[in-house]
Amino acid sequence: METGKLIRGLRTQKGMTQEELAGKTEVSTRTIQRIENGDVDPRAYTLQMIAKALEVDFSLLAGNGSDEEKEIQQVSDNNWLGLLHLSGLIPVVFPTLLLWQRKKGTVKGISEHYHAVISFQLMILGVIIGCLWVYWKVGILTPLIGVLVVNGLFSIKNTINVMSGDSYLKMPFIRYKEKT
């Protein structure tokens, strides 16, 4: 199915006019008309704005784009996923939650990565609390430093893997949901 026809179908299904769709995006009504008629192939950024306005996943519209646009989108997705994994450097879930909330409808696979990063951060936070207890009782700070170094190395390695398109490392003792 052609992207323009798909956009027209989704727009009419939502009961929106072309003018209303244009008003919710940074795209002129004339450009919406040209996209729906198949006169132009929209850029990835335009498709993202249209997908957001139509409240659909970007991949639904991007799946009909050119190979170059798909490749650009994949690089962009990998960069966002890498940033999500990099947020694991700090065992505080708030930055990770903000990134996921901001990009959950536009980056393919972000929910799976989000759950992995949050699980890892919570595990590291628990280990840090245990190390602080050891420090409080015994006065040895070495385990805490070791945990922080391992956390940093693990987060950086995952960031590099994800940004280069490889799979990220999963902790063997954390249970992950498998895709069905």
C-alpha positions in Angstrom: 0.0 0.0 0.0 1.3 3.4 -0.9 2.2 5.8 2.0 -0.2 8.5 0.8 -3.1 6.2 0.6 -2.3 4.9 4.0 -2.2 8.4 5.5 -5.5 9.3 3.8 -7.1 6.2 5.2 -5.8 6.8 8.7 -6.8 10.5 8.5 -10.4 9.7 7.4 -10.6 6.9 9.9 -9.9 9.5 12.6 -12.5 11.9 11.1 -9.9 14.6 10.3 -9.8 16.9 7.4 -6.5 17.6 5.5 -6.6 21.1 7.1 -6.9 19.6 10.6 -4.0 17.3 10.0 -1.9 20.1 8.6 -2.7 22.2 11.7 -1.4 19.4 14.0 1.8 19.2 12.1 4.3 21.6 10.6 3.1 20.6 7.1 1.0 22.8 4.8 -2.4 21.6 3.6 -1.1 21.5 0.1 1.8 19.3 1.1 -0.7 16.9 2.8 -2.7 16.8 -0.4 0.4 16.1 -2.5 1.5 13.3 -0.1 -2.0 11.7 -0.1 -2.2 11.9 -3.9 1.2 10.2 -4.3 2.8 13.3 -5.9 5.6 13.4 -3.3 7.4 11.0 -1.0 7.4 12.5 2.5 10.7 12.7 4.4 11.1 10.8 7.6 10.6 13.9 9.8 7.4 14.7 8.0 6.2 11.1 8.5 7.0 11.4 12.2 4.9 14.5 12.6 2.0 13.0 10.7 2.3 9.7 12.7 2.2 11.7 15.9 -0.8 13.7 14.8 -2.6 10.6 13.6 -1.7 8.8 16.9 -0.1 5.8 15.1 3.3 4.3 15.4 5.9 5.8 13.1 7.0 2.4 11.8 3.5 2.0 10.3 4.1 4.9 8.0 7.9 4.4 7.6 7.4 0.8 6.4 6.2 2.2 3.1 9.1 4.6 2.6 12.3 4.4 0.5 15.3 2.3 1.5 17.3 5.4 2.2 14.6 6.8 4.6 14.4 3.4 6.3 18.2 3.4 6.8 18.2 7.0 8.1 15.4 6.1 10.5 17.3 3.0 11.7 20.3 5.1 12.5 18.2 7.6 14.3 16.5 4.8 16.3 19.8 3.2 17.1 21.1 6.6 18.4 18.1 7.0 20.7 18.4 3.4 21.9 22.1 4.1 22.6 21.2 7.2 24.6 18.7 5.1 26.5 21.4 2.6 27.4 23.8 5.4 28.2 21.3 6.7 30.8 22.0 3.5 32.7 25.4 5.0 33.8 23.4 6.7 36.5 21.5 4.2 38.6 18.5 6.6 38.8 15.5 5.6 36.7 14.2 9.2 36.1 16.4 10.1 33.0 15.6 6.7 31.5 11.9 7.1 32.1 12.0 10.6 30.5 13.7 9.2 27.4 11.4 6.3 27.0 8.3 8.5 27.5 9.5 11.0 24.9 10.3 8.4 22.2 8.0 5.4 23.0 5.8 5.9 20.0 8.5 6.7 17.4 11.5 4.4 18.1 11.1 0.8 17.2 12.0 -1.6 20.0 12.4 1.1 22.6 10.1 -0.6 25.2 12.2 -3.8 25.2 15.4 -1.7 25.7 13.7 0.4 28.3 12.7 -2.6 30.4 16.3 -4.0 30.1 17.9 -0.7 31.2 15.4 -0.2 34.1 15.9 -3.8 35.3 19.7 -3.3 35.2 19.5 0.1 37.0 17.3 -1.3 39.8 19.7 -4.3 40.2 22.7 -1.9 40.4 20.9 0.3 42.8 20.3 -2.7 45.1 23.9 -3.8 44.9 25.0 -0.2 45.6 22.8 -0.2 48.7 24.4 -3.5 49.8 27.9 -2.1 49.2 27.0 1.0 51.3 25.8 -1.3 54.1 29.2 -3.1 53.9 31.0 0.2 54.0 28.9 1.3 57.0 29.5 -1.9 58.9 33.1 -2.8 57.9 34.5 0.4 56.4 35.6 -1.1 53.1 34.7 1.0 50.0 36.3 -1.2 47.4 33.1 -3.2 46.5 31.2 0.1 45.8 33.9 1.4 43.5 34.0 -2.0 41.7 30.2 -1.9 41.2 30.3 1.6 39.8 33.1 0.7 37.4 31.3 -2.5 36.2 28.0 -0.5 35.8 29.8 2.2 33.7 31.6 -0.4 31.5 28.4 -2.4 31.0 26.4 0.7 30.1 29.0 2.0 27.7 29.4 -1.4 26.0 25.6 -1.7 25.5 25.5 1.9 24.2 28.2 1.1 21.6 26.5 -2.2 20.6 23.1 -0.7 20.2 24.4 2.3 18.2 26.3 0.1 15.8 23.2 -2.1 15.3 24.4 -5.1 17.3 22.5 -6.7 20.1 23.0 -5.5 23.6 24.2 -7.6 26.4 21.6 -9.0 28.7 22.3 -9.9 32.3 21.9 -13.7 32.6 20.2 -13.5 36.0 17.5 -11.0 35.0 14.3 -12.4 33.4 13.3 -10.6 30.2 10.0 -10.8 28.4 10.4 -12.6 25.1 8.7 -11.1 22.0 5.9 -13.3 20.8 
